[in-house]
Amino acid sequence: METQAGFADQLADAARSMQGWASTQLTLEKVVLVATEVIQGCDLVGISIVHHDGIDTPVGSNETLNRIDELQFVLKEGPCFDALHMHEVVHSGDLANDKRWPRWGPLIAKEAGVVSIVSYRLYTTRDTLGAMNLYSTKPDAFDPDDINNGHALAAHVGVALAASQNAENLEMAITNRTAIGRAEGILMERFALSPDQAFAVLRRVSQRGNVKLNLVAEDLVRTRETPK
């Protein structure tokens, strides 16, 4: 078992490295590596992410684990499901016989060979982002110190994940705004319109065709054909 001082140093190093993770996918892939390195007993990791239309597991230690993680949200049972909906931290040392999850627990024990888990909700003060699931192939693999250490790591991961998602959203917004600005410029020059009038034209075309505004703008910039 790691000393708390040793774990604190590892966690600090991991937190500093997370600052440069701009891509959400890269953030998640690095979390898988960090978790197995700094949490004693952790053999496998799955990261489930909340989207506006559901939940998936885009990154994990293996494909079987990812598939069974996602199955929790079909069956509506499992530690990750509970971590997102009821408890911030959910722990089990015997998945095959845990009566809380009679369908999911035996399935993952059989298919993926894991019998212990700790699931942590990933969140900020504003949003629930997903869950981090730490698995072990050994029974009762996570002691109280391991669970607390994982909780501290999950807090850093939540912040890093939120930052990477915000960075991607900002980059997308800038890209969209650039396309719209260029399309406005074309309309202004071609038809002697003001900026507000050019934007109104794009917006009208967007609404009439039920096409997102940025896609209308990108099409105009690419083809130089006036929207109808």
Stockholm file with secondary structure:
# STOCKHOLM 1.0

chainA/1-228         METQAGFADQLADAARSMQGWASTQLTLEKVVLVATEVIQGCDLVGISIVHHDGIDTPVGSNETLNRIDELQFVLKEGPCFDALHMHEVVHSGDLANDKRWPRWGPLIAKEAGVVSIVSYRLYTTRDTLGAMNLYSTKPDAFDPDDINNGHALAAHVGVALAASQNAENLEMAITNRTAIGRAEGILMERFALSPDQAFAVLRRVSQRGNVKLNLVAEDLVRTRETPK
#=GR chainA/1-228 SS CCCHHHHHHHHHHHHHHHTTCCSHHHHHHHHHHHHHHHSTTCCEEEEEEEETTEEEEEEESSHHHHHHHHHHHHHTCSHHHHHHHTCSEEEESCGGGCTTCTTHHHHHHHHHCCCEEEEEEEECSSCEEEEEEEEESSTTCCCHHHHHHHHHHHHHHHHHHHHHHHHHHHHHHHHHHHHHHHHHHHHHHHHTCCHHHHHHHHHHHHHHHTCCHHHHHHHHHHHCCCCC
#=GC SS_cons         CCCHHHHHHHHHHHHHHHTTCCSHHHHHHHHHHHHHHHSTTCCEEEEEEEETTEEEEEEESSHHHHHHHHHHHHHTCSHHHHHHHTCSEEEESCGGGCTTCTTHHHHHHHHHCCCEEEEEEEECSSCEEEEEEEEESSTTCCCHHHHHHHHHHHHHHHHHHHHHHHHHHHHHHHHHHHHHHHHHHHHHHHHTCCHHHHHHHHHHHHHHHTCCHHHHHHHHHHHCCCCC
//
